Amino acid sequence: MSDATDAAAAEPEAVTSYSVAEDGVALIRLERPRARNAIDTQMLSELLEHLAVARGDDAVRVLVFSSSDHMGFSAGADVREVLDHDGHVRRMEMFSDLYDTIVAFPKPTVAACHGDVVGGGAEISIACDLRVGGSNLRMRFPGAALGMPVGPARLVTLCGLAAAKYLLLTSRTVGPDEALRLGLVNRVAPAAATEESALALAASVAAHPPESVARLKRMLHEWDDIEGRSAAEGVGQVEHVRGLGFSYTKPAE
């Protein structure tokens, strides 16, 4: 076997994909359907890499997050990933970096929220500027149930203090109608057409002058300070995990 073949065999199979359409809409897809698109260290690394590429590409006007399975965007952090304590802390740092990078992304972002949108998946979606909910949406922020202080910075900006308390303190699952009423999504589409609807929404934004759109987003963020609050929350999450002194292990079959 050649060195090139050995290297290809050692290379892990990608769990995300990235593409850019002619209209300037870039699409990042989560592609771990057998694991319900659970987010592991590899996926976090790939997502951060895609974001860096999209940020530096002048052809990209809007960025869309979706998944290859319309039955679920993401079930959240991969609790089956075997990590020691340092690895667990490092993964939390990557989650924090991911949320902050999406929030601070200079171009508009859209999330296709179909099926299960839970935990880390829900955090990715609310870090985006716009969201399309699928008719099969099941969105949940389980931080209170899991003992993890995550969500307030972005949820308060998105849907207000009262709704953020309701969602975070109860850890309840909300469907598409309630998500629309609370302001968690901007519109609802048929489950199988969620990504298509998100891409159409992104295209409508991409049709505007990119400098004007970027300026408006920057003004909104400066006045709201969402980026500062998101960063502060991330520091707290990492320190919380650092002080727990335990690691995730794969549950017994």
HUSULCOR-V530462 format. One record per residue. N is the residue number from 1. PHI is phi in whole degrees, -180 to 180 (NA if undefined). NEAR is the number of other C-alpha atoms within 10 Angstrom. D_LAST is the distance of its C-alpha to the last C-alpha in whole Angstrom. Layout:
n=[N & N]
phi=[PHI & PHI]
near=[NEAR & NEAR]
d_last=[D_LAST & D_LAST]
This chain:
n=[1 & 2 & 3 & 4 & 5 & 6 & 7 & 8 & 9 & 10 & 11 & 12 & 13 & 14 & 15 & 16 & 17 & 18 & 19 & 20 & 21 & 22 & 23 & 24 & 25 & 26 & 27 & 28 & 29 & 30 & 31 & 32 & 33 & 34 & 35 & 36 & 37 & 38 & 39 & 40 & 41 & 42 & 43 & 44 & 45 & 46 & 47 & 48 & 49 & 50 & 51 & 52 & 53 & 54 & 55 & 56 & 57 & 58 & 59 & 60 & 61 & 62 & 63 & 64 & 65 & 66 & 67 & 68 & 69 & 70 & 71 & 72 & 73 & 74 & 75 & 76 & 77 & 78 & 79 & 80 & 81 & 82 & 83 & 84 & 85 & 86 & 87 & 88 & 89 & 90 & 91 & 92 & 93 & 94 & 95 & 96 & 97 & 98 & 99 & 100 & 101 & 102 & 103 & 104 & 105 & 106 & 107 & 108 & 109 & 110 & 111 & 112 & 113 & 114 & 115 & 116 & 117 & 118 & 119 & 120 & 121 & 122 & 123 & 124 & 125 & 126 & 127 & 128 & 129 & 130 & 131 & 132 & 133 & 134 & 135 & 136 & 137 & 138 & 139 & 140 & 141 & 142 & 143 & 144 & 145 & 146 & 147 & 148 & 149 & 150 & 151 & 152 & 153 & 154 & 155 & 156 & 157 & 158 & 159 & 160 & 161 & 162 & 163 & 164 & 165 & 166 & 167 & 168 & 169 & 170 & 171 & 172 & 173 & 174 & 175 & 176 & 177 & 178 & 179 & 180 & 181 & 182 & 183 & 184 & 185 & 186 & 187 & 188 & 189 & 190 & 191 & 192 & 193 & 194 & 195 & 196 & 197 & 198 & 199 & 200 & 201 & 202 & 203 & 204 & 205 & 206 & 207 & 208 & 209 & 210 & 211 & 212 & 213 & 214 & 215 & 216 & 217 & 218 & 219 & 220 & 221 & 222 & 223 & 224 & 225 & 226 & 227 & 228 & 229 & 230 & 231 & 232 & 233 & 234 & 235 & 236 & 237 & 238 & 239 & 240 & 241 & 242 & 243 & 244 & 245 & 246 & 247 & 248 & 249 & 250 & 251 & 252 & 253]
phi=[NA & -75 & -61 & -64 & -67 & -60 & -65 & -65 & -68 & -81 & -72 & -69 & -66 & -62 & -113 & -142 & -139 & -142 & -149 & -130 & -88 & -65 & -83 & 88 & -92 & -93 & -127 & -106 & -114 & -83 & -134 & -130 & -61 & -68 & -106 & 58 & 56 & -61 & -95 & -108 & -61 & -62 & -63 & -59 & -62 & -65 & -62 & -65 & -65 & -61 & -63 & -65 & -64 & -64 & -63 & -87 & -98 & -65 & -74 & -84 & -107 & -143 & -119 & -115 & -105 & -151 & -144 & -78 & -124 & -71 & -81 & -172 & -74 & -168 & -86 & 103 & -60 & -79 & -75 & -93 & -72 & -82 & -136 & -82 & -62 & -62 & -66 & -66 & -64 & -62 & -66 & -65 & -61 & -68 & -59 & -60 & -61 & -63 & -59 & -64 & -66 & -68 & -58 & -88 & -59 & -73 & -105 & -60 & -128 & -134 & -115 & -93 & -99 & -107 & 62 & -72 & -130 & -127 & 54 & -59 & -66 & -66 & -66 & -60 & -65 & -81 & -75 & -77 & -79 & -135 & -141 & -110 & -94 & -81 & -66 & -104 & -59 & -135 & -104 & -149 & -115 & -89 & -55 & -63 & -67 & -97 & 74 & -115 & -80 & -134 & 119 & -58 & -58 & -86 & -69 & -61 & -62 & -75 & -130 & 92 & -64 & -63 & -67 & -62 & -62 & -59 & -73 & -80 & -76 & -92 & 55 & -77 & -94 & -116 & -93 & -64 & -67 & -68 & -62 & -67 & -65 & -81 & 87 & -73 & -128 & -92 & -157 & -121 & -128 & -55 & -50 & -72 & -109 & -62 & -63 & -58 & -67 & -65 & -66 & -66 & -63 & -61 & -64 & -66 & -77 & -64 & -73 & -85 & -58 & -61 & -66 & -67 & -64 & -63 & -66 & -63 & -62 & -62 & -62 & -60 & -71 & -66 & -72 & -92 & 60 & -62 & -67 & -66 & -71 & -64 & -64 & -64 & -63 & -61 & -60 & -65 & -64 & -64 & -67 & -61 & -66 & -60 & -88 & -74 & 70 & -135 & -132 & -75 & -131 & -66 & -62 & -64 & -72]
near=[5 & 7 & 8 & 9 & 10 & 10 & 10 & 11 & 10 & 9 & 9 & 9 & 9 & 12 & 18 & 21 & 16 & 18 & 13 & 18 & 11 & 8 & 15 & 18 & 27 & 26 & 26 & 22 & 22 & 27 & 21 & 20 & 17 & 8 & 12 & 19 & 27 & 25 & 25 & 20 & 19 & 14 & 19 & 20 & 15 & 18 & 24 & 18 & 13 & 18 & 19 & 13 & 13 & 24 & 18 & 9 & 13 & 10 & 15 & 23 & 28 & 29 & 28 & 26 & 24 & 27 & 25 & 17 & 20 & 22 & 20 & 27 & 35 & 32 & 22 & 23 & 20 & 19 & 15 & 14 & 17 & 15 & 18 & 14 & 17 & 14 & 14 & 21 & 23 & 17 & 22 & 23 & 18 & 20 & 25 & 22 & 18 & 22 & 24 & 22 & 19 & 23 & 24 & 20 & 23 & 16 & 22 & 25 & 25 & 26 & 31 & 31 & 38 & 31 & 25 & 25 & 28 & 23 & 25 & 26 & 26 & 24 & 21 & 23 & 30 & 25 & 29 & 22 & 18 & 21 & 28 & 28 & 32 & 31 & 20 & 21 & 29 & 24 & 30 & 24 & 27 & 24 & 18 & 14 & 12 & 10 & 9 & 14 & 17 & 22 & 24 & 18 & 21 & 22 & 23 & 15 & 16 & 21 & 18 & 14 & 14 & 9 & 16 & 21 & 15 & 11 & 24 & 20 & 14 & 15 & 18 & 15 & 17 & 18 & 18 & 24 & 17 & 14 & 20 & 17 & 12 & 17 & 16 & 25 & 24 & 14 & 21 & 24 & 21 & 16 & 20 & 16 & 18 & 27 & 29 & 15 & 21 & 27 & 24 & 13 & 19 & 26 & 20 & 13 & 18 & 20 & 14 & 11 & 10 & 17 & 11 & 10 & 19 & 16 & 13 & 13 & 17 & 16 & 12 & 12 & 16 & 12 & 8 & 12 & 13 & 22 & 21 & 16 & 15 & 23 & 19 & 14 & 19 & 25 & 14 & 15 & 19 & 20 & 13 & 16 & 21 & 17 & 10 & 10 & 12 & 14 & 16 & 15 & 12 & 11 & 9 & 5 & 3]
d_last=[35 & 37 & 36 & 36 & 33 & 32 & 32 & 30 & 28 & 27 & 27 & 24 & 24 & 25 & 23 & 26 & 30 & 33 & 37 & 40 & 42 & 46 & 47 & 45 & 42 & 39 & 35 & 32 & 29 & 25 & 24 & 20 & 19 & 16 & 15 & 17 & 19 & 18 & 20 & 19 & 22 & 23 & 23 & 25 & 27 & 28 & 29 & 32 & 33 & 34 & 35 & 38 & 39 & 39 & 41 & 44 & 44 & 47 & 47 & 44 & 45 & 42 & 38 & 36 & 32 & 30 & 27 & 27 & 25 & 27 & 24 & 23 & 25 & 22 & 19 & 20 & 19 & 15 & 13 & 11 & 14 & 14 & 17 & 20 & 22 & 25 & 23 & 21 & 25 & 26 & 24 & 25 & 29 & 28 & 27 & 30 & 32 & 31 & 32 & 35 & 36 & 35 & 37 & 40 & 40 & 44 & 43 & 42 & 38 & 37 & 33 & 32 & 30 & 28 & 26 & 23 & 25 & 23 & 23 & 24 & 25 & 27 & 29 & 29 & 31 & 33 & 34 & 36 & 39 & 39 & 36 & 36 & 33 & 32 & 33 & 29 & 29 & 26 & 27 & 26 & 26 & 24 & 25 & 26 & 23 & 21 & 24 & 25 & 29 & 29 & 31 & 35 & 37 & 36 & 36 & 39 & 41 & 39 & 39 & 41 & 41 & 40 & 38 & 36 & 36 & 35 & 32 & 31 & 31 & 30 & 27 & 27 & 27 & 30 & 31 & 33 & 36 & 36 & 35 & 38 & 40 & 38 & 39 & 36 & 36 & 40 & 40 & 37 & 37 & 35 & 32 & 32 & 35 & 34 & 34 & 37 & 39 & 37 & 39 & 42 & 42 & 42 & 45 & 47 & 47 & 47 & 50 & 52 & 53 & 51 & 53 & 53 & 50 & 49 & 52 & 51 & 47 & 48 & 51 & 48 & 46 & 48 & 50 & 46 & 45 & 41 & 41 & 42 & 40 & 37 & 37 & 38 & 35 & 33 & 34 & 33 & 30 & 29 & 31 & 29 & 26 & 28 & 29 & 25 & 24 & 21 & 18 & 15 & 12 & 9 & 6 & 4 & 0]
